[in-house]
């Protein structure tokens, strides 16, 4: 039988500064298959976050193409793609209310169909992240940067996407909490070999802990 195509693939991807001719990303060729955890690495300003936003479909591209399961993503495909591929930025969006209401909001979206909030599962995830059930009652306005990252990550994990795109999701966490969150993501991915993770990181030690493969950027291009 022929092998399955990559989950996500970029072919000769390019992105320019809006309104200018300078390339932010140039001739990027990248793919990730089910079961992989890919770390995007490189110095500050190398284009890691720009690449992740392009792969997630949040930013337009000026060259090349992005494929999902071997097919170019069209406008009609976007809702299904965003149900299966969830992007988390480094400073996540947190809404008014409690942590629990922020987690429940994911199920108010039509792309979630008839899926329902599972409080027990969420509490299990919180335990893995070093928080207890009382954390659900905490006001979103009182969350630290690290607590907001944990909330947003659990909001994504509970939806069980096929692909998780993470932009330095532990940047605001203390070392112990960061290690706990890393393991939570690895455990989530390994629980189903159809899942994959792309993780932007500036920390070489973290990359060794979480990644099965690396993709290095330098000045917007793949580093040889």
N, C-alpha and C positions, 0 to 999 in steps of 0.2 A: 504494500500500500504506500502511496506517496505520503511524505511527511506533511504535517499540518503547517500552514504558513505561520509566520510570527504573529503574536497578538498585535503588536504595534511596530510599524516600520517607517523610517524617514529615508527618503531617497533624494540626495543632492539638495537637501533643504537649505534655503537661504532666507534671511530676514534683514532688511535694511532699517536704518534710523528713519522714522517717518518723515517724509519731505526732503530727504537727503539721499545721497548716493553711497554713503558709507555703510558697509556691511556689519551688522551685529553678529550674524551667523553666516557662514559660507561653506557650501558643499558638505553639509553634514549627512553622513550615512550611518544609520543606527537602527538596531532592531532589538526587540525583547520578546522572548518566548515564554509560554506558560511554565511556571516553576522557577523562574529566575528572579533574582533580586539584583538589579543593576544600579550601581552607584555612579552618579555623574560627578566628576571631581575636576578641580582646577583652581587657580588662584582667583582672588577677588577681581571682578570685572572681566572674567574670561567668557561669560555668557551662559553660565549654568542655569540661572533662573529664567533667562530669555528663552533658552532651549526648552525648558520644562513647560513654560506657558505656550510655546508654539506646538509642542507635542500634544498638549491638552486641548488644543483648538481654541484657546482664549485669545491668542494674538494671530493676526493674519501672517501668511508667509509670502515672500516675494520670488521664490524660486523653489523648484522641486515639488515633492508631494509627500503626503502622509497617508499611510494605509492602515486600516484596521482589519485584521484577519485576512489580509491579502487584497482588500478592496479599497479604492480611494474613498475617503469620507466625503459624501455630498451633503448639501444642506438638509436633505430629507433624512440622512443618517444621524444627524447631530443628536437628537433626543436619545436614541438608543445608545450611541457612543457615550454620552454623558451619564447614562445609567450604569454603564459597565466600567467606565474609566473616571475615577474621581480624583480631582486635583486639590491639594491643600497648600496654600501659600504660607510663607513663614509667619506672617502676622494675620491670623485667621479672622474671618468675619464672625463676630459674636453678637447675638441679638438681645434685646431687653428681656428681662425675666430671670428664671432660674437656669441652672445647668440642665435640669431635666427638660424644661421647655425648649431649650436649645437643641437637645437631642431629639425630642419629639417632632421638631419642625421638619426634619428630613422626610417624615412620612406624610406631610401635607402636600408634597409635590406629586403631580400627576404621574411622573415617570416611575414612581415607586409602586404604582398599581394598588393592589389590596394588601400590601405588606403592612404589618403592624409593629409598633414599638414593643420590644421585649425587655421589660425592666430587669428581670433576673440576669439575662445575658449581659446587659449593660453594667450591672453591678459586678459581675465576674470580670469584665474588662477593666473596670475601675480598680478592682482589687489587684489585677496584674500591674496596673500603672501606679500602685502605691497609694490609692485613695479608697475611702470607705463609702458606704451608701449615703452617709450624710452629705457627701459632696454634691449629690443631686439637688439638694435644697439650697445650695449656695447661690447668692445673687450674681448674675453675670457681671454686674457693675463692680463687684469686689474681686474678680478674678485677676490674678497676676498674669504676666505674659506667658509663663510656663503652664499655668492652669488653663488658660485659654487654648494653648496648643493641645493639651490633653483632651479638652472638651471637643475640639474640632476633629481630632484624630478618631476619638471614639464615635463621634457622629458619622464619620465615614466608614469605619470598620463595621459598625452594626448593619450597614446596608449591603455588606458583602459584595463589593465591586469585583470585577475580574482583574482590573489593573488599578493600582494605587500610585499616584504621582505626588511625591512628598518633597517640599522645598524646605530643607533644614528644619524638620519638625521638632527637634529637641534643642534648638538654639537658645531658648530661654529657660531651659531646665538645669537644675543642679546635676552633678555627675551621677548620683544614685538614681534619680528619677529618669535621667536620660537613658541609663542602662536598662531600667525596667521597661521603658517605652520601646526601646530597640527590640527587646525580647518579645514584647507583646506583638509587635508587627511581624517579627520572624515566625512566631508561633501561629499567628493568623494566616500567613502565607503558606506555611508548611501543612496546615490542616486541610488544604485542598490544592492538589498539584495543578489545577487549572488557573490558579492565581499567580500574579506577578506584581513586583514593586519596582518603581524607579524612584531613587532616593538621592536628592542633591545633598552633598555633604562637603564641608571644608576640613573635616577631622579625619586624618589617616587612620587613627586607631579605631574610630567608629566604622570606617569603611571595612576594615579587616573583620569586624564583628558581624556586620549585617549583610555584606554583599557577596554574591556568588560570582560577580563579574564587574569590571570597571570600564567607564568610558571617560577619557580625559580630554578636557577642552583647554585651549590656550588662544587668547585673542579671537574667540569666535569660531575657531576651526579645530577639528580633531587633532590632538597632539600625537605625533608619531612615536 
